[in-house]
Amino acid sequence: MADRRYDAVVVGGGPNGLAAAVTIARAGRSVVVLEEKDTVGGGARTREITLRGFWHDICSAVHPLGISSPAFRRWPLARYGLEWLHPEVQLAHPFDDSTAAELHIDIDATAARLGRDEGRYRALMAPLARDFDAIARDALGPILRPPRHPIALARFGAPALLPAATLAQLLFREREARALFTGMAGHAMVDLRSLQTASFGLMLGASGHARGWPVARGGSESIVRALAAYLRDLGGEIETCRPVRSLADLPPARATLFDVTPRQLIAIAGPELRGTYRKLLGRFRYGPGVFKVDYALAGPMPWTAEGCRRAGTVHLGGTMEEVVASEARTAAGSLAARPLVVVSQQTVADPARAPSGQHTLWAYCHVPHGSRTDATAAIEGQFDRFAPGWRDLVLQRATTDTAALEAYNANDVGGDISGGAPDGLQLLFRPVPKLHPYRTSIPDVYLCSSSTPPGGGVHGMCGYHAARDALAHSLGG
């Protein structure tokens, strides 16, 4: 490789880096991916971290935006082994009286369980689900470009500007719809009283009704395996165990794309970055982190709410008021006694990830940025609340704090899995306010990580858009 000149070099082999490389290779350009670890994957890897035969997703687990990604849907990834598996219930949000709000792909099945809010929920979500492909093409991209579907995007964008807590209170009357919506919005990892947090609930809800909240058969690593195999078939190359500490470590290329966050880009290319751009990168804000626990279980979780037993994802947060208070507490710098816990039961849809009759369980809660607090007791307190007796099923558990998460994937700075706080102007203008957000101040050097639009999630759209910009600007179309 040292003697070869490429059209493009991509630094980092996560979903965005691989998506960028695939986009460039599909255009007939030569490209190589340099990955520091011994395997590609970034936030999409799967390992036996508790007991043999129990396959756990290390970071990402459930993929409502993966199955909806305009890039992934355009590419023949199924030919390379990517298969989406759906649980019977996409998402369940339980309450203390052993009932739960349930998200089904079918809007009517979801709305029918929401009491007086049945009509309001249907009126909100049905148009978004109907137009979701059009909305996704516009919303999962740079903000400063003319929308291709302005009416559909406006229908999404107007309520999306509100705080999630405000929209839930304005639209809904009962606890089920309010909690279901704010639980989804809680994936923002931002105080839900903040502007624009409703966008997360709307996007994830509409995606759930349009495509579902599936898992990838065999684990999240199946997504990057498919991307890597497709890239190689297109003639692209991948080099693992290839750290890049400075621009001098790179082979010659017409364009270089970095699947890293601003902090790493400054460390690698700092001397070459122009003053104003570098200063703005240095002000880039990272958000709260996560504390994660994985379990090997002897049997299924004994949820008291029947819908939770059939769900791929469970949000343990109680009422809307509890969810909002939990996220506000994290934003203020401390751990809530009863945090919002995001739970994935991958083996409900993909039983082959554990020995026959046994299960994996994946769970995390939000913690302050860089916190070393052990949140196991807080997470397990929520399990006790909604699934009493579950402790008798535990065969083994493994915990991951913010430092361990960052050590595993350097882009998760301080445990932030979103590539930077998605709040305020930084939700729209990432990493800095700029007409072309993927271009750095160094000619022909681009940023393609989740620190660029549209932000976090295993959807590859940051890499896809950055590569298209590089093709137009540096690689001749």
C-alpha positions in Angstrom: 0.0 0.0 0.0 2.9 2.4 0.7 3.7 2.7 -3.0 0.2 3.1 -4.2 -1.8 6.4 -4.7 -5.5 6.2 -4.1 -8.3 8.4 -5.1 -9.5 8.4 -1.5 -8.4 7.3 1.9 -11.0 6.8 4.7 -9.7 6.8 8.3 -11.9 4.7 10.5 -14.0 1.6 9.7 -17.2 2.2 11.5 -20.6 2.3 9.7 -20.0 5.9 8.4 -16.4 5.2 7.3 -17.5 2.1 5.4 -20.5 3.9 3.9 -18.2 6.7 2.7 -15.8 4.1 1.1 -18.7 2.2 -0.6 -20.1 5.5 -2.0 -16.7 6.4 -3.5 -16.1 2.8 -4.8 -19.5 2.8 -6.4 -18.4 5.9 -8.4 -15.5 3.9 -9.8 -12.8 5.5 -7.6 -10.0 3.7 -5.8 -10.4 3.8 -2.0 -8.8 2.2 1.1 -10.1 2.2 4.6 -7.6 2.4 7.5 -8.9 1.0 10.8 -7.0 1.1 14.0 -8.6 -1.9 15.6 -8.1 -5.5 14.4 -11.6 -5.5 12.9 -13.9 -2.9 11.4 -17.1 -2.0 13.1 -16.8 1.0 15.3 -20.1 1.1 17.3 -21.4 -2.0 15.5 -19.6 -5.1 16.9 -20.9 -8.3 18.4 -18.9 -10.5 20.9 -19.3 -13.2 23.5 -18.6 -11.0 26.5 -20.4 -13.0 29.2 -20.5 -16.8 28.5 -19.7 -18.9 25.4 -22.7 -19.0 23.1 -24.2 -15.7 24.2 -23.6 -13.1 21.5 -23.9 -9.5 22.7 -23.9 -6.3 20.8 -21.1 -4.1 22.3 -22.6 -0.7 21.4 -25.6 -0.4 19.0 -28.2 -3.1 19.1 -31.6 -2.0 17.6 -31.7 -0.3 14.2 -34.8 1.8 13.3 -32.7 4.1 11.3 -30.5 1.3 9.9 -33.4 -0.3 8.1 -34.7 3.1 7.1 -31.3 4.5 5.8 -31.6 5.7 2.2 -28.1 4.6 1.6 -28.4 1.1 3.0 -31.7 0.6 1.2 -30.1 1.6 -2.1 -27.3 -1.0 -1.7 -27.5 -4.8 -2.1 -26.5 -5.5 1.5 -28.9 -8.5 1.8 -26.7 -10.2 -0.8 -23.9 -9.9 1.7 -25.7 -11.4 4.6 -27.6 -8.5 6.2 -31.1 -9.6 7.3 -33.4 -7.6 9.5 -35.4 -9.5 12.1 -38.6 -8.0 13.7 -40.1 -8.8 17.1 -43.8 -9.0 17.4 -43.8 -5.8 19.4 -41.3 -3.2 18.3 -41.2 -1.3 21.5 -42.9 -1.6 24.9 -43.0 1.1 27.7 -44.3 -0.5 31.0 -46.0 1.1 34.0 -46.3 0.1 37.6 -49.8 -1.5 37.2 -48.4 -4.2 34.9 -49.7 -2.6 31.7 -47.6 -1.1 28.9 -47.8 1.1 25.9 -46.8 -0.7 22.8 -45.3 0.4 19.5 -46.3 -1.8 16.6 -45.5 -1.3 12.9 -49.3 -1.0 12.4 -50.3 2.4 13.6 -53.9 1.3 14.4 -52.6 -1.5 16.7 -50.5 1.1 18.5 -53.2 3.8 18.7 -55.8 1.3 19.9 -54.0 0.9 23.2 -53.8 4.7 23.9 -57.3 5.4 25.2 -58.5 9.0 24.6 -55.3 9.7 22.6 -56.0 7.1 19.9 -57.1 9.7 17.3 -54.5 12.2 18.3 -51.6 9.7 18.0 -52.9 8.5 14.6 -53.2 12.0 13.3 -49.7 12.8 14.4 -47.9 9.7 13.2 -49.9 8.4 10.2 -48.8 11.2 7.8 -45.2 10.9 8.9 -45.1 7.2 8.4 -46.8 7.5 5.1 -44.2 10.0 3.8 -41.3 8.5 5.8 -39.0 7.7 2.9 -39.3 11.2 1.6 -38.8 12.7 5.1 -35.7 10.4 5.7 -34.1 11.5 2.5 -34.3 15.2 3.6 -33.9 14.9 7.4 -31.0 12.5 7.3 -28.7 14.9 5.5 -27.2 18.4 5.7 -29.7 21.1 6.8 -28.4 23.8 4.4 -29.7 22.5 1.2 -33.1 22.8 -0.6 -35.5 20.0 0.5 -36.5 17.6 -2.1 -39.9 17.0 -0.4 -40.7 20.4 1.2 -44.3 19.6 2.2 -43.5 16.3 3.9 -40.5 17.8 5.6 -42.6 20.8 6.8 -45.1 18.4 8.3 -42.3 16.8 10.2 -40.3 19.9 11.0 -42.9 22.1 12.6 -43.6 19.9 15.6 -40.0 18.7 15.6 -38.8 22.2 16.7 -40.6 21.9 20.1 -39.3 20.3 23.3 -40.5 16.7 23.5 -42.1 17.3 26.9 -44.1 20.3 25.5 -45.3 18.4 22.4 -46.4 15.4 24.5 -48.3 17.7 26.9 -49.9 19.7 24.2 -51.1 16.7 22.1 -51.8 13.9 24.5 -54.1 13.6 27.6 -53.1 10.2 29.0 -50.0 8.7 30.4 -49.6 6.0 27.7 -49.1 8.2 24.7 -47.1 10.8 26.7 -44.7 8.2 28.1 -44.3 6.3 24.8 -43.4 9.5 23.0 -41.0 10.9 25.6 -39.3 7.5 26.0 -38.5 7.5 22.3 -37.4 11.2 22.5 -35.1 10.2 25.4 -32.7 8.7 22.8 -31.6 12.3 22.2 -29.7 12.1 25.4 -30.7 15.8 26.0 -32.9 17.5 28.5 -36.4 16.8 27.1 -37.5 20.4 28.0 -35.1 21.6 25.3 -36.1 22.8 21.9 -36.0 20.3 19.0 -36.0 17.2 21.2 -39.4 16.3 19.8 -37.7 15.6 16.5 -36.2 12.4 18.0 -39.6 11.1 19.2 -41.1 11.9 15.8 -38.3 10.4 13.8 -38.0 7.2 15.8 -41.8 6.8 16.0 -42.4 7.4 12.3 -39.5 5.0 11.4 -41.0 2.4 13.7 -44.3 2.6 11.9 -42.8 2.7 8.4 -40.0 0.1 8.9 -40.0 -1.1 12.5 -37.3 -1.4 15.1 -35.4 -4.5 14.0 -32.2 -6.2 15.0 -29.7 -7.6 12.5 -29.6 -11.4 12.4 -26.4 -12.5 14.1 -25.8 -9.1 15.7 -25.0 -5.6 14.7 -21.7 -6.7 13.4 -23.6 -8.2 10.4 -24.2 -4.6 9.2 -20.5 -3.8 8.9 -19.7 -7.2 7.6 -22.1 -6.7 4.8 -20.7 -3.2 4.1 -17.1 -4.5 4.1 -17.9 -7.4 1.8 -19.7 -5.1 -0.6 -16.8 -2.6 -0.5 -14.3 -5.4 -1.4 -16.5 -6.6 -4.3 -16.5 -3.0 -5.6 -12.7 -3.1 -5.5 -12.2 -1.1 -2.3 -9.5 -2.1 0.2 -9.5 -2.4 4.0 -6.4 -2.3 6.2 -6.9 -3.2 9.9 -4.4 -2.5 12.7 -3.6 0.7 11.0 -3.6 3.6 13.4 -3.3 7.1 12.0 -1.6 9.6 14.4 -0.8 12.3 11.9 -1.4 13.2 8.3 2.1 11.8 7.6 0.7 8.3 8.3 -1.6 8.5 5.3 -0.8 7.1 1.8 -1.1 9.7 -1.0 -4.6 10.3 -2.1 -6.7 13.0 -3.8 -9.2 13.1 -0.9 -9.1 11.9 2.7 -12.2 11.3 4.9 -12.0 11.0 8.6 -14.6 8.9 10.5 -13.5 10.5 13.8 -14.9 13.2 16.1 -13.5 16.7 16.3 -11.2 15.9 19.2 -9.4 13.2 17.3 -9.2 15.3 14.1 -7.5 18.1 16.1 -5.0 15.5 17.5 -4.2 14.1 14.0 -4.3 17.2 11.9 -4.2 20.1 14.3 -1.1 21.9 12.9 -2.7 22.0 9.5 -6.1 23.2 10.5 -6.7 26.9 10.0 -7.2 29.0 13.1 -10.9 29.8 13.1 -12.0 26.4 12.0 -9.7 24.7 14.6 -11.0 27.1 17.3 -14.6 26.2 16.5 -13.8 22.5 16.5 -12.2 22.9 19.9 -15.6 24.3 21.1 -17.5 21.3 19.9 -19.6 19.9 22.8 -19.9 16.3 23.7 -23.0 15.0 25.4 -23.8 12.7 28.3 -22.4 9.2 28.3 -24.0 5.8 28.9 -23.4 3.0 31.4 -24.2 -0.4 29.9 -24.9 -3.8 31.3 -25.1 -7.1 29.3 -26.6 -10.2 30.8 -26.7 -13.9 30.0 -30.1 -15.2 31.2 -31.3 -18.7 31.8 -34.7 -17.8 30.4 -36.9 -14.9 29.3 -37.3 -11.8 31.4 -40.4 -12.2 33.7 -41.9 -8.8 32.8 -45.2 -8.2 34.6 -46.6 -6.4 31.5 -47.3 -9.0 28.9 -46.4 -6.8 25.9 -42.8 -6.4 27.2 -42.3 -10.2 26.8 -42.9 -9.9 23.1 -40.9 -6.7 22.6 -37.5 -6.2 21.0 -37.0 -3.0 22.9 -38.3 -1.9 26.3 -38.1 1.5 27.8 -38.0 1.5 31.6 -38.9 5.0 32.7 -42.4 5.0 34.1 -44.5 8.1 33.4 -43.6 11.0 31.2 -42.9 13.1 34.3 -40.3 10.5 35.4 -38.7 10.2 32.0 -38.4 14.0 31.7 -37.0 14.3 35.3 -34.5 11.5 34.6 -33.0 13.2 31.5 -33.0 16.6 33.2 -31.0 15.1 36.1 -28.4 13.7 33.7 -28.2 17.0 31.9 -27.6 18.7 35.2 -24.6 16.4 35.9 -25.9 13.6 38.2 -27.5 10.1 37.9 -31.2 9.8 38.5 -32.3 7.3 41.1 -34.8 5.9 38.6 -33.1 6.6 35.2 -34.6 5.9 31.8 -33.2 2.5 30.9 -33.1 1.4 27.3 -33.4 -2.4 27.1 -32.8 -4.6 24.0 -34.0 -8.2 24.1 -32.3 -9.3 20.9 -33.1 -13.0 21.4 -36.8 -12.3 21.2 -36.4 -11.8 17.5 -33.0 -13.6 17.0 -33.0 -16.6 19.3 -29.8 -18.0 17.8 -27.8 -15.4 19.7 -28.0 -17.6 22.9 -28.2 -21.3 23.6 -31.6 -22.9 23.2 -34.2 -21.5 25.7 -31.7 -18.9 27.1 -31.4 -15.2 26.3 -29.2 -12.2 26.1 -30.2 -8.8 27.6 -28.7 -5.5 26.7 -29.4 -2.4 28.8 -28.0 1.1 29.3 -28.9 4.4 31.1 -27.6 7.9 30.5 -24.9 9.2 32.9 -23.0 12.5 33.0 -20.3 12.9 30.4 -17.2 10.9 31.5 -18.8 9.7 34.7 -17.2 6.7 36.4 -20.2 6.1 38.5 -21.4 2.5 38.6 -25.0 2.7 37.5 -25.7 -1.1 37.8 -27.8 -0.7 40.9 -29.9 2.0 39.3 -30.5 -0.1 36.2 -31.3 -3.2 38.2 -33.7 -1.3 40.4 -35.8 -0.6 37.3 -35.7 -4.3 36.4 -36.9 -5.1 39.9 -39.7 -2.7 39.5 -41.0 -4.1 36.2 -39.8 -7.7 36.2 -39.6 -9.0 39.8 -37.8 -12.3 40.1 -35.5 -11.6 37.1 -32.4 -11.9 39.3 -32.9 -15.7 39.5 -32.3 -16.0 35.8 -28.9 -14.2 35.7 -26.0 -16.5 34.6 -23.5 -13.8 34.1 -23.3 -10.1 33.6 -20.7 -7.6 32.1 -20.7 -3.9 32.8 -19.2 -1.1 30.6 -18.7 2.4 31.9 -17.9 5.5 29.9 -14.2 5.0 30.0 -14.4 1.4 28.8 -16.8 2.4 26.1 -14.4 5.1 24.8 -11.5 2.7 25.0 -13.4 0.3 22.8 -14.6 2.9 20.3 -12.6 6.2 20.4 -15.5 8.1 18.8 -17.6 7.5 22.0 -15.8 10.4 23.8 -16.7 10.4 27.5 -19.2 7.6 26.7 -21.1 9.9 24.3 -22.6 7.5 21.7 -24.0 10.3 19.6 -20.7 11.8 18.4 -21.5 15.1 20.1 -24.4 16.7 22.0 -27.3 16.9 19.6 -28.8 20.1 21.1 -29.2 23.7 20.1 -27.5 24.7 16.9 -25.2 21.7 17.2 -28.2 19.5 16.3 -28.4 21.2 12.9 -24.9 22.5 12.3 -22.3 19.8 13.0 -19.4 20.1 13.8 -19.4 23.8 13.1 -21.8 26.3 11.4 -20.7 25.8 7.7 -22.4 25.7 4.3 -20.4 22.5 3.6 -20.2 20.8 7.0 -18.1 17.8 5.8 -15.3 19.9 4.5 -12.5 20.8 6.9 -10.2 23.8 6.5 -7.6 21.6 4.9 -8.2 21.2 1.1 -9.5 17.8 0.2 -9.8 16.6 3.8 -13.3 15.8 5.0 -15.1 14.7 8.2 -17.6 11.9 7.8 -18.4 10.8 11.4 -21.6 11.1 13.5 -20.2 14.5 14.5 -21.5 15.7 11.1 -25.1 15.8 9.8 -27.4 14.0 10.4 -25.7 12.8 13.6 -25.7 9.6 15.6 -27.2 6.2 14.6 -26.1 3.3 12.5 -27.4 4.6 9.2 -24.2 5.5 7.3 -25.7 8.8 6.1 -22.9 10.9 7.5 -20.4 8.9 5.5 -22.6 8.8 2.4 -23.1 12.6 2.3 -19.4 13.3 3.0 -18.3 11.0 0.2 -20.8 12.6 -2.2 -19.3 16.0 -1.3 -15.8 14.6 -1.8 -16.8 13.2 -5.2 -18.2 16.5 -6.3 -15.4 18.7 -4.9 -12.2 16.7 -5.0 -12.7 13.6 -7.1 -14.3 15.1 -10.2 -17.9 14.0 -9.9 
